[in-house]
Amino acid sequence: MGIINVTPDSFYDGGQTTNIEDITSQASKMLLAGAQFLDIGGYSSRPNAKDISEAEELERVIPAIEAIVHKFPEAIISIDTFRSAVAKKAIDAGAAIINDISAGLLDSEMLQTVARLQVPYIMMHMKGTPQTMKELCSYDNITKEVIFYFSERVAEARKLGINDIIIDPGFGFTKTAQQSFELLNNLELLSALDVPILAGVSRKSMIYKTLNVSAKDALNGTSALHMVALEKGTSILRVHDVAEAAECITLFKHLKKTAF
């Protein structure tokens, strides 16, 4: 899943794809490099990110989705939003998947909207909002709490008739670097939920702060953790660098072919 942030303030690529020409160029590069999905987001969810209105989010994402659909009709687009109205209009514009950082907890209409639309739904683990999450990193046992969180959210979604559910552990969201590493190390335990797992570790602070580099220099560390995530049962990698992630997947598949 290639990340296309149509925002001025995302932690790594903010401001790089804010006009239609740059957006479609980035989409083309990612599709050619092997992206199976394109995740379009217009609301930065980095810690302490600026809160923007629904109208502003729509102004960012709808033209981007329409342009990509027009130029690349075969592309499968995911809308990265926690707002049900944005999700609905994005699906109407040509998106096919809803990716919600709040698992429906920041908009009481989200799960019902997904159920009506009958599209795949990615639900992520976090607490609070992007503006408050840095203060909410307290856990007795993070892996158990994340599994319990998803067991509740998946059950609620299924009760409403949502059939295609993907879970995202939310690395870096209301989690310290050490907590994110602990969760990654125990990631295979989430397979008990019997839904596909998406891992989003690309260039995150758990990598660049640990290595004492910048997000710009975190590609090698990202690839290292991508291989760990695949080994632990991840089905989808959400990435900034599609070609490198695709190489990880190819090598992992060849490695698995040799297993007894």
C-alpha positions in Angstrom: 0.0 0.0 0.0 1.6 3.2 -1.2 1.1 6.3 0.9 0.1 9.5 -0.8 -0.4 12.3 1.7 -2.1 15.3 0.2 -1.2 17.4 3.3 1.3 20.1 4.0 2.4 18.8 7.3 2.8 15.0 7.4 5.8 13.9 9.3 7.9 12.6 6.3 6.4 13.7 3.0 4.2 16.7 3.9 4.0 19.2 1.1 5.4 17.0 -1.6 2.0 16.0 -3.2 -0.3 18.9 -2.9 -1.1 19.6 -6.5 -2.8 17.2 -9.0 0.3 16.9 -11.3 2.5 15.8 -8.4 -0.2 13.5 -7.0 -0.7 11.6 -10.3 3.0 11.5 -10.9 3.5 9.9 -7.4 0.6 7.5 -8.1 2.2 6.5 -11.4 5.6 5.8 -9.8 4.0 3.7 -7.0 1.8 1.6 -9.3 4.8 0.9 -11.6 6.9 0.0 -8.6 4.3 -2.6 -7.5 1.8 -0.9 -5.3 -1.5 -2.9 -5.1 -3.3 -0.1 -3.2 -2.9 3.7 -3.0 -3.8 5.2 0.4 -4.9 8.9 0.1 -4.9 11.0 3.2 -5.8 14.7 3.6 -5.6 14.9 7.5 -2.2 14.6 9.0 -2.3 12.2 12.0 1.2 12.8 13.3 1.4 13.8 17.0 0.2 17.3 17.6 -0.9 17.7 14.0 -3.2 20.7 13.3 -6.9 19.9 13.4 -8.6 20.8 10.1 -12.2 21.0 9.1 -14.1 18.4 7.2 -14.5 20.8 4.3 -10.7 21.3 4.1 -10.1 17.6 4.2 -12.5 17.0 1.4 -10.9 19.8 -0.7 -7.7 17.9 -0.4 -8.7 14.3 -1.0 -11.6 14.4 -3.5 -9.7 16.0 -6.4 -6.8 13.7 -5.7 -9.0 10.6 -5.9 -10.8 11.8 -9.0 -7.5 12.5 -10.8 -6.0 9.1 -10.0 -9.2 7.3 -11.0 -9.3 9.2 -14.2 -5.7 8.5 -15.1 -5.3 5.0 -13.6 -8.8 3.4 -13.6 -7.3 0.1 -12.5 -5.9 1.6 -9.3 -7.4 0.5 -6.0 -7.7 3.5 -3.7 -8.0 3.6 0.0 -9.2 6.8 1.8 -7.4 7.5 5.0 -9.9 9.3 7.2 -11.7 9.0 10.5 -14.7 11.0 9.3 -17.7 9.1 7.9 -18.8 12.0 5.6 -15.3 12.1 4.0 -15.3 8.4 3.7 -18.7 8.3 1.9 -17.7 11.1 -0.5 -14.3 9.4 -1.2 -16.0 6.1 -2.1 -18.5 8.0 -4.3 -15.4 9.6 -6.0 -13.8 6.2 -6.8 -12.1 5.0 -3.6 -12.7 1.4 -2.7 -11.4 1.0 0.8 -11.8 3.0 4.1 -8.7 3.3 6.3 -9.7 4.7 9.7 -7.1 5.4 12.4 -9.8 5.4 15.1 -11.6 2.2 14.3 -14.9 4.1 14.4 -14.3 5.7 17.8 -13.9 9.3 16.5 -17.1 9.4 14.5 -20.1 7.5 15.7 -21.4 7.2 12.2 -18.3 5.5 10.7 -19.2 1.9 11.2 -22.7 2.3 10.0 -21.4 4.1 6.9 -18.9 1.3 6.1 -21.7 -1.2 6.6 -24.0 0.6 4.2 -21.2 1.0 1.6 -20.0 -2.6 2.0 -16.4 -1.8 1.3 -13.3 -3.2 3.0 -12.5 -1.5 6.3 -9.1 -1.0 7.9 -9.3 -0.2 11.6 -6.3 1.0 13.5 -5.5 0.9 17.3 -4.9 4.2 18.9 -6.2 6.2 21.9 -7.4 9.8 22.0 -6.8 12.0 18.9 -3.6 13.0 17.0 -3.6 16.1 19.2 -3.8 14.2 22.5 -2.2 10.8 21.9 1.3 11.5 23.1 -0.1 11.7 26.7 -1.9 8.4 26.5 0.9 5.8 26.2 0.2 4.0 29.5 -0.4 0.2 29.3 -0.2 -2.7 31.7 0.4 -5.1 28.8 0.3 -3.5 25.4 -0.1 -6.6 23.4 -3.0 -7.9 25.4 -4.7 -4.5 25.4 -4.4 -4.2 21.6 -5.8 -7.7 21.1 -8.7 -6.9 23.5 -9.3 -3.5 21.7 -9.5 -5.3 18.3 -11.7 -8.1 19.6 -14.3 -5.5 20.6 -14.0 -3.4 17.5 -14.1 -6.3 15.1 -17.1 -7.8 16.9 -18.9 -4.4 16.7 -18.1 -4.1 13.0 -19.3 -7.7 12.3 -22.5 -7.1 14.2 -23.3 -4.2 11.8 -22.6 -6.4 8.7 -19.0 -5.3 7.9 -17.4 -8.3 6.3 -14.0 -7.3 5.0 -11.9 -6.1 8.0 -8.2 -5.5 8.2 -6.5 -4.5 11.5 -3.5 -2.1 11.8 -1.7 -2.2 15.2 -1.0 1.5 14.9 2.8 1.6 15.5 3.7 4.9 16.9 0.1 5.9 17.7 -0.2 6.3 21.5 2.8 4.1 21.8 6.4 4.8 22.7 9.2 3.4 20.5 9.7 0.6 23.0 6.0 -0.2 23.1 5.9 -0.3 19.3 8.9 -2.7 19.3 7.2 -4.9 21.9 4.0 -5.0 19.8 5.9 -5.8 16.6 7.7 -8.6 18.4 4.4 -10.1 19.5 2.6 -9.4 16.3 1.8 -13.0 15.4 -0.5 -13.1 18.5 -2.9 -10.8 16.6 -3.5 -13.6 14.1 -5.9 -15.1 16.7 -8.3 -12.4 15.6 -8.5 -14.2 12.2 -8.4 -11.0 10.1 -5.5 -9.7 7.8 -2.9 -7.5 9.5 -1.6 -4.2 8.0 1.7 -2.9 9.3 2.6 0.8 9.0 6.2 1.2 10.2 7.5 3.1 7.2 10.1 5.8 8.3 8.4 6.2 11.7 10.1 7.5 14.8 10.5 4.1 16.3 13.1 3.6 13.5 14.7 7.0 13.1 14.9 7.9 16.8 16.3 4.4 17.7 19.0 4.8 14.9 19.6 8.5 15.7 18.9 9.5 12.1 16.2 11.5 10.4 13.0 10.2 8.8 14.8 10.9 5.5 17.5 8.4 6.4 15.2 5.7 7.8 14.7 3.6 4.6 17.2 0.9 5.6 15.7 0.5 9.0 12.2 0.5 7.5 13.2 -2.5 5.2 14.6 -4.3 8.2 11.3 -4.0 10.1 9.3 -4.9 7.1 10.9 -8.3 7.0 10.1 -8.8 10.6 6.5 -7.7 10.1 6.2 -10.2 7.2 7.7 -13.0 9.3 5.2 -12.2 12.0 2.2 -12.6 9.7 1.6 -9.2 8.2 -0.5 -9.3 5.0 -0.1 -5.6 3.9 2.8 -3.2 4.2 1.7 0.5 4.2 4.8 2.3 2.8 6.3 5.5 1.5 8.9 3.5 -0.6 7.0 1.0 -2.8 9.9 -0.5 -4.8 11.9 -1.3 -1.7 8.9 -2.8 0.1 8.1 -4.9 -3.0 11.6 -6.3 -2.9 11.2 -7.3 0.8 7.9 -9.1 -0.1 9.6 -10.9 -3.1 12.5 -12.0 -1.0 10.2 -13.1 1.9 8.1 -15.2 -0.5 11.3 -16.9 -1.8 12.4 -17.5 1.7 9.1 -19.2 2.6 9.3 -21.5 -0.4 12.4 -23.1 1.0 10.8 -23.8 4.4 10.3 -27.5 5.3 
